[in-house]
Amino acid sequence: MPANPLSAAGLATPWQLTGPDGESPAASGCTEANSVNLGAFVQATILDPATGALSVYEPLVITQGTMPAAPPVVPALPAGAIVTIDVGFNGTNLTQVGATPDALQQGRCVNGLNGSIFGQVSFCNGRRFFRAAFRAEAEGRLVVPSAGISPKNGQACPTTRNFNLVDQDPSDNVTTDYLLTSTGGTAQDNAANTAALPGATGIVNGSDNKLLTAFIDPTLGCTPFQAPDLSQGGAPGTSQALDELSAAASQAAPVALIPENDEMVLVSNAFSAAKTNLYRSEIGQPAISAANNAADGPAVFCQNMVNIQTPFLSANQALLATDSSPVPAVGDNLLTFMANRLSMSFVNLGCQSYGLTNSVSVTLNAAGAATAATFSTVQQKATDPAASPSPSPTGPAGRRHWRRNNPSGM
């Protein structure tokens, strides 16, 4: 990551993707040309503390040793701008390393706890950004629009904290798009670069946020929270931080917060309140408490995911089946994708450890993609979390196998 990453100059300086422990991009496969498996993506959300105005910006990631296919836009930031940066990855583990000794500190960046990174995601300055944004809301300078009501099913439009949508690791990764040239160069995805780089293709980060804003919302007739994208000439854009602000403002109980059995917040396969709270703080979620643990503790999170998402999918089968799949290798349409995702999340969260049974049965084709699904909507009750063992995670390969092979997987 560049020096002074929260400044206009830092935002316009490309991040560089390379292999672990000094391994070259070519040797490791860590190149943006290999974006489906190992592509990295960066996203900034910007708050004007004086007015409460929000904007977004997509810093560019290039493969180390290459040049940008087009120079990044230098954003004009408001005075005193408070910037948060979210980093997403289509592989399993990605670590921010500063281009200068002070870069991580300058950006207030975190990869996780010492010795235990989050994995696919990392953050810069999220805690400060969300404190300032919530203060601006309380003082009336920032108004976050309601997520609204779906005209297709009459229900509240989902957010990233809605049990209709969540999976094994909710609120992760970004909505950033880049352009990729035939020679492996990358550029910001905007009208000028699209015109200047004929034949370049779009690459994206597989994320819960992209699933929400690019698939679920359009299918349900909902509109995601947007702000001017400074890397796209001010055209409306989405971001992970905008989605979290929307969820904080609109999501009715029960609220799906990061649970301790999310593998991104485990430490040596054990629950860690410290790591869970660190992750939550960077995306504007409250720390673990007795009150919110009733809705997002490991056992109850599993219970709510089964009892809420399964009926949602069952009731909206015809509607969801009309939309395309974000990842055809997982499901052949949006419904079968969501069903297979829910089934795998049940296993990967260790939900069976709490006396629950998998409520989804999928039919797979020869390639392993779901082509049909059946749902059991019988309501279930999790056993006492204090009496249940910690789930036995399937490990990074098991957790990510359905992400790693998808171009926009969630």
C-alpha positions as CSV (number, residue, x, y, z in Angstrom):
1,M,0.0,0.0,0.0
2,P,1.2,3.5,-0.7
3,A,2.4,6.1,1.8
4,N,-0.2,8.4,3.2
5,P,-3.0,6.2,1.8
6,L,-5.8,8.5,3.2
7,S,-4.7,11.6,1.3
8,A,-5.6,12.5,-2.3
9,A,-2.1,11.7,-3.5
10,G,-2.2,8.4,-1.6
11,L,-5.6,7.4,-3.0
12,A,-4.3,8.0,-6.5
13,T,-1.1,6.0,-6.1
14,P,-1.7,2.4,-7.1
15,W,-1.5,-0.4,-4.6
16,Q,0.8,-3.3,-5.8
17,L,-0.1,-7.0,-5.6
18,T,2.7,-9.5,-5.2
19,G,3.3,-12.9,-3.7
20,P,4.0,-13.9,-0.1
21,D,7.4,-13.8,1.6
22,G,9.1,-12.1,-1.4
23,E,7.7,-14.5,-4.0
24,S,7.2,-12.8,-7.3
25,P,3.7,-12.3,-8.8
26,A,4.5,-14.7,-11.6
27,A,5.7,-17.4,-9.3
28,S,2.9,-17.1,-6.8
29,G,0.0,-16.4,-9.3
30,C,-0.8,-13.2,-7.3
31,T,-1.5,-11.1,-10.4
32,E,-4.5,-8.9,-11.3
33,A,-4.7,-10.9,-14.5
34,N,-5.5,-13.9,-12.3
35,S,-8.3,-11.8,-10.7
36,V,-10.8,-14.7,-10.4
37,N,-8.6,-16.6,-8.0
38,L,-6.1,-14.1,-6.5
39,G,-7.2,-10.6,-7.5
40,A,-7.1,-7.7,-4.9
41,F,-9.4,-4.7,-4.8
42,V,-9.4,-1.5,-2.8
43,Q,-12.3,0.9,-2.0
44,A,-12.4,4.2,-0.2
45,T,-15.4,6.0,1.3
46,I,-15.0,9.7,2.1
47,L,-16.9,11.9,4.6
48,D,-16.9,15.7,4.6
49,P,-17.2,16.3,8.3
50,A,-18.4,19.9,7.8
51,T,-21.4,19.0,5.6
52,G,-21.9,15.3,6.1
53,A,-21.5,14.7,2.4
54,L,-20.3,11.3,1.3
55,S,-18.3,10.2,-1.7
56,V,-16.5,7.0,-2.8
57,Y,-13.3,6.3,-4.7
58,E,-11.7,3.2,-6.0
59,P,-7.9,3.2,-5.6
60,L,-6.2,1.1,-8.3
61,V,-4.4,-2.2,-7.7
62,I,-1.7,-3.2,-10.2
63,T,0.5,-6.2,-10.4
64,Q,3.9,-5.4,-8.9
65,G,6.3,-4.6,-11.7
66,T,3.6,-3.3,-14.1
67,M,2.3,0.2,-14.8
68,P,-1.3,1.3,-14.7
69,A,-3.1,0.9,-18.0
70,A,-4.3,4.4,-17.5
71,P,-3.3,7.0,-14.9
72,P,-5.6,7.0,-11.8
73,V,-7.9,10.0,-11.3
74,V,-6.6,12.2,-8.5
75,P,-9.6,12.9,-6.3
76,A,-10.5,16.3,-4.9
77,L,-11.1,15.8,-1.2
78,P,-13.0,18.2,1.0
79,A,-11.1,20.0,3.8
80,G,-10.6,17.7,6.8
81,A,-11.9,14.7,4.8
82,I,-12.3,11.5,6.9
83,V,-11.5,8.5,4.7
84,T,-11.9,4.8,5.3
85,I,-10.4,2.2,3.1
86,D,-11.6,-1.4,2.7
87,V,-9.5,-4.1,1.0
88,G,-10.9,-7.3,-0.6
89,F,-9.3,-10.4,-2.1
90,N,-10.6,-13.2,-4.3
91,G,-8.1,-15.6,-2.7
92,T,-7.8,-16.7,0.9
93,N,-5.3,-14.6,2.7
94,L,-4.0,-11.1,1.9
95,T,-1.9,-8.8,4.0
96,Q,-1.3,-5.1,3.7
97,V,2.4,-4.2,3.7
98,G,3.4,-0.5,3.6
99,A,5.5,0.9,0.8
100,T,7.2,3.0,3.6
101,P,7.8,2.2,7.2
102,D,5.0,4.6,8.4
103,A,2.4,3.8,5.7
104,L,0.2,1.4,7.8
105,Q,0.3,3.8,10.8
106,Q,-0.5,6.8,8.6
107,G,-3.6,5.0,7.3
108,R,-4.5,3.5,10.7
109,C,-4.6,0.2,8.9
110,V,-5.3,-3.3,10.4
111,N,-4.9,-6.7,9.0
112,G,-6.3,-8.4,12.1
113,L,-4.8,-9.2,15.4
114,N,-1.0,-9.7,15.7
115,G,-0.3,-13.2,14.4
116,S,-3.9,-13.7,13.2
117,I,-5.0,-11.8,10.1
118,F,-8.7,-11.6,9.0
119,G,-7.9,-13.3,5.7
120,Q,-9.5,-11.9,2.6
121,V,-10.2,-8.5,4.0
122,S,-8.4,-5.6,5.8
123,F,-9.2,-2.1,6.7
124,C,-7.9,1.4,7.2
125,N,-9.4,4.1,9.5
126,G,-12.8,2.4,9.7
127,R,-13.2,3.1,13.4
128,R,-12.6,6.8,13.1
129,F,-14.8,7.1,9.9
130,F,-17.8,5.4,11.4
131,R,-17.6,7.4,14.6
132,A,-17.6,10.6,12.6
133,A,-20.4,9.4,10.3
134,F,-22.7,8.4,13.2
135,R,-22.0,11.8,14.9
136,A,-22.9,13.6,11.6
137,E,-26.1,11.6,11.5
138,A,-26.9,12.4,15.1
139,E,-26.3,16.1,14.4
140,G,-28.4,16.1,11.2
141,R,-25.6,16.8,8.8
142,L,-25.7,13.3,7.3
143,V,-29.0,11.7,6.3
144,V,-28.8,8.0,5.3
145,P,-31.8,7.1,3.2
146,S,-34.1,4.2,4.2
147,A,-33.3,1.0,2.5
148,G,-37.0,1.0,1.4
149,I,-39.6,-1.6,0.6
150,S,-39.3,-4.0,-2.3
151,P,-42.1,-3.5,-4.8
152,K,-41.7,-7.1,-5.8
153,N,-42.5,-8.8,-2.5
154,G,-43.6,-6.0,-0.2
155,Q,-40.9,-6.7,2.3
156,A,-38.2,-4.5,3.6
157,C,-35.2,-4.2,1.2
158,P,-32.3,-6.3,2.6
159,T,-29.1,-4.9,4.0
160,T,-25.8,-6.5,4.7
161,R,-27.0,-7.2,8.3
162,N,-30.2,-9.0,7.1
163,F,-30.5,-12.7,7.9
164,N,-32.2,-13.0,4.5
165,L,-28.8,-12.3,2.9
166,V,-26.0,-13.2,5.3
167,D,-23.6,-16.2,4.9
168,Q,-20.7,-17.7,6.9
169,D,-18.7,-14.4,6.8
170,P,-21.1,-11.5,6.4
171,S,-20.2,-7.9,5.6
172,D,-17.0,-8.7,3.7
173,N,-15.1,-7.5,0.6
174,V,-15.9,-4.6,-1.7
175,T,-17.9,-3.5,-4.7
176,T,-14.9,-2.2,-6.6
177,D,-14.6,-2.9,-10.4
178,Y,-11.4,-2.5,-12.5
179,L,-10.7,-2.8,-16.2
180,L,-8.2,-5.5,-17.2
181,T,-6.4,-5.3,-20.5
182,S,-5.2,-8.3,-22.6
183,T,-1.6,-7.7,-21.4
184,G,-2.6,-7.8,-17.8
185,G,-2.7,-4.1,-17.1
186,T,-5.4,-2.6,-14.8
187,A,-7.2,0.7,-14.8
188,Q,-10.0,2.3,-12.9
189,D,-13.4,1.4,-14.4
190,N,-14.7,4.7,-15.8
191,A,-16.1,6.0,-19.1
192,A,-12.8,7.6,-20.2
193,N,-10.8,4.5,-19.6
194,T,-13.4,2.3,-21.2
195,A,-13.2,4.4,-24.3
196,A,-9.4,4.5,-24.3
197,L,-8.9,0.8,-23.6
198,P,-11.0,-1.1,-26.2
199,G,-11.2,-4.7,-25.5
200,A,-10.5,-4.3,-21.7
201,T,-12.8,-6.4,-19.6
202,G,-14.2,-5.8,-16.1
203,I,-13.0,-7.6,-13.1
204,V,-14.7,-7.6,-9.7
205,N,-14.3,-8.7,-6.1
206,G,-16.5,-11.5,-4.9
207,S,-18.4,-9.9,-2.0
208,D,-21.5,-10.0,0.0
209,N,-21.8,-6.3,-0.9
210,K,-21.6,-7.0,-4.6
211,L,-24.3,-9.7,-4.2
212,L,-26.5,-7.2,-2.5
213,T,-26.0,-4.1,-4.8
214,A,-25.7,-5.8,-8.2
215,F,-28.0,-8.9,-7.8
216,I,-30.4,-8.9,-4.9
217,D,-31.4,-5.3,-4.9
218,P,-32.1,-5.1,-8.7
219,T,-34.1,-8.4,-8.5
220,L,-36.2,-7.1,-5.7
221,G,-36.6,-3.6,-7.2
222,C,-34.5,-2.0,-4.4
223,T,-31.9,0.7,-4.7
224,P,-28.6,0.5,-2.8
225,F,-27.2,3.5,-0.9
226,Q,-25.0,5.4,-3.4
227,A,-22.7,8.4,-3.4
228,P,-20.7,10.3,-6.1
229,D,-17.8,8.1,-7.2
230,L,-14.8,10.4,-7.6
231,S,-13.0,7.8,-9.8
232,Q,-15.9,7.8,-12.2
233,G,-16.5,11.5,-12.7
234,G,-19.0,11.7,-9.9
235,A,-21.4,9.0,-11.2
236,P,-23.3,7.3,-8.5
237,G,-21.3,4.5,-6.8
238,T,-21.7,1.9,-4.1
239,S,-19.2,0.9,-1.4
240,Q,-18.8,-1.5,1.5
241,A,-18.9,1.4,4.0
242,L,-22.1,2.8,2.4
243,D,-23.7,-0.6,2.8
244,E,-22.8,-0.7,6.5
245,L,-24.2,2.8,7.0
246,S,-27.4,1.8,5.3
247,A,-27.6,-1.4,7.4
248,A,-27.0,0.5,10.6
249,A,-29.8,2.9,9.8
250,S,-32.4,0.5,8.4
251,Q,-32.0,-3.0,9.6
252,A,-34.7,-4.1,12.0
253,A,-34.1,-6.7,14.6
254,P,-32.8,-9.3,14.6
255,V,-29.6,-7.7,13.3
256,A,-26.9,-10.0,11.8
257,L,-23.6,-8.8,13.2
258,I,-20.2,-10.5,12.7
259,P,-20.5,-13.7,14.8
260,E,-17.6,-15.3,16.6
261,N,-17.8,-18.4,14.5
262,D,-17.1,-16.4,11.3
263,E,-13.7,-18.0,10.3
264,M,-12.3,-14.5,9.6
265,V,-12.4,-13.7,13.3
266,L,-11.3,-17.0,14.8
267,V,-7.8,-17.3,16.4
268,S,-6.3,-20.8,16.1
269,N,-9.8,-22.1,15.3
270,A,-11.1,-20.7,18.6
271,F,-13.5,-17.9,19.2
272,S,-12.0,-14.5,19.9
273,A,-14.0,-11.6,21.3
274,A,-11.1,-9.3,20.7
275,K,-10.7,-10.2,17.0
276,T,-14.5,-10.1,16.5
277,N,-14.7,-6.7,18.0
278,L,-11.8,-5.4,16.0
279,Y,-13.5,-6.5,12.8
280,R,-16.8,-5.0,13.9
281,S,-15.2,-1.7,14.8
282,E,-13.8,-1.3,11.3
283,I,-17.2,-1.6,9.7
284,G,-19.3,0.4,12.1
285,Q,-20.8,-2.5,14.1
286,P,-21.1,-2.5,17.9
287,A,-18.9,-4.6,20.1
288,I,-20.1,-7.8,21.6
289,S,-22.6,-7.2,24.4
290,A,-25.1,-9.3,26.4
291,A,-27.8,-7.5,24.5
292,N,-26.6,-8.0,20.9
293,N,-25.2,-11.5,21.6
294,A,-28.7,-12.7,21.8
295,A,-29.0,-12.1,18.1
296,D,-25.5,-12.6,16.8
297,G,-23.9,-15.1,19.1
298,P,-22.7,-18.2,17.3
299,A,-25.7,-20.5,18.1
300,V,-28.3,-17.8,17.6
301,F,-26.7,-16.6,14.4
302,C,-27.0,-20.1,13.0
303,Q,-30.6,-20.4,14.2
304,N,-31.6,-17.1,12.7
305,M,-29.8,-17.8,9.4
306,V,-31.7,-21.1,9.1
307,N,-35.1,-19.8,10.4
308,I,-35.1,-16.5,8.4
309,Q,-33.2,-17.1,5.2
310,T,-34.7,-20.4,4.4
311,P,-38.3,-19.1,4.3
312,F,-37.2,-16.1,2.4
313,L,-35.6,-18.2,-0.3
314,S,-38.6,-20.6,-0.4
315,A,-41.2,-17.8,-0.6
316,N,-39.2,-16.0,-3.4
317,Q,-38.2,-18.9,-5.5
318,A,-39.9,-17.8,-8.7
319,L,-38.6,-14.3,-8.4
320,L,-35.0,-15.2,-7.6
321,A,-34.9,-17.9,-10.3
322,T,-35.5,-15.2,-12.9
323,D,-32.1,-13.6,-12.3
324,S,-28.7,-14.7,-13.4
325,S,-26.3,-16.4,-11.0
326,P,-23.3,-14.3,-9.7
327,V,-21.3,-17.6,-9.9
328,P,-22.6,-20.2,-12.3
329,A,-20.1,-22.7,-10.8
330,V,-22.1,-22.5,-7.5
331,G,-25.7,-22.3,-8.9
332,D,-27.2,-21.9,-12.3
333,N,-29.4,-18.9,-11.3
334,L,-29.7,-16.5,-8.4
335,L,-32.0,-18.9,-6.4
336,T,-29.8,-22.0,-6.7
337,F,-26.7,-19.9,-6.0
338,M,-28.3,-18.5,-2.8
339,A,-29.5,-22.0,-1.8
340,N,-26.1,-23.6,-2.3
341,R,-24.4,-20.7,-0.5
342,L,-26.8,-21.1,2.5
343,S,-26.2,-24.8,2.7
344,M,-22.4,-24.4,2.6
345,S,-22.6,-21.6,5.2
346,F,-24.5,-23.9,7.6
347,V,-21.6,-26.4,7.4
348,N,-18.8,-23.9,7.5
349,L,-20.2,-22.1,10.6
350,G,-20.5,-25.4,12.4
351,C,-24.2,-24.9,12.9
352,Q,-24.7,-28.6,13.4
353,S,-22.9,-28.2,16.7
354,Y,-25.9,-26.4,18.0
355,G,-28.5,-29.1,17.4
356,L,-29.6,-27.6,14.1
357,T,-30.1,-29.4,10.8
358,N,-29.3,-28.1,7.3
359,S,-32.6,-26.7,6.0
360,V,-31.5,-26.8,2.3
361,S,-31.1,-29.7,-0.1
362,V,-29.5,-28.9,-3.5
363,T,-29.3,-30.9,-6.6
364,L,-25.9,-30.6,-8.2
365,N,-24.9,-31.2,-11.9
366,A,-21.7,-33.0,-12.9
367,A,-19.7,-29.8,-12.5
368,G,-20.9,-29.4,-8.9
369,A,-23.2,-26.4,-9.5
370,A,-26.7,-26.4,-8.0
371,T,-29.5,-26.7,-10.5
372,A,-32.4,-27.2,-8.0
373,A,-33.1,-26.8,-4.4
374,T,-35.7,-27.8,-1.8
375,F,-36.3,-26.1,1.5
376,S,-37.5,-27.1,4.9
377,T,-39.1,-24.1,6.6
378,V,-39.8,-25.9,9.9
379,Q,-38.5,-23.5,12.6
380,Q,-35.6,-24.8,14.7
381,K,-34.2,-24.0,18.1
382,A,-30.5,-23.9,18.8
383,T,-29.2,-25.6,21.9
384,D,-27.7,-23.5,24.7
385,P,-24.5,-22.0,23.4
386,A,-22.8,-22.4,26.7
387,A,-23.4,-26.1,26.5
388,S,-22.2,-26.4,22.9
389,P,-18.6,-27.0,21.8
390,S,-16.9,-24.5,19.5
391,P,-17.6,-25.5,15.9
392,S,-14.8,-27.3,14.0
393,P,-14.1,-25.0,11.1
394,T,-13.5,-26.7,7.7
395,G,-10.4,-24.6,7.3
396,P,-9.6,-22.0,4.6
397,A,-9.8,-24.4,1.7
398,G,-13.2,-25.7,2.7
399,R,-14.4,-22.2,3.5
400,R,-13.3,-20.6,0.3
401,H,-13.6,-23.3,-2.3
402,W,-16.9,-21.8,-3.6
403,R,-15.4,-18.3,-3.7
404,R,-12.1,-19.1,-5.2
405,N,-13.4,-20.3,-8.6
406,N,-15.9,-17.5,-9.1
407,P,-15.7,-14.1,-10.9
408,S,-18.0,-12.3,-8.6
409,G,-18.7,-14.8,-5.9
410,M,-20.0,-13.9,-2.5
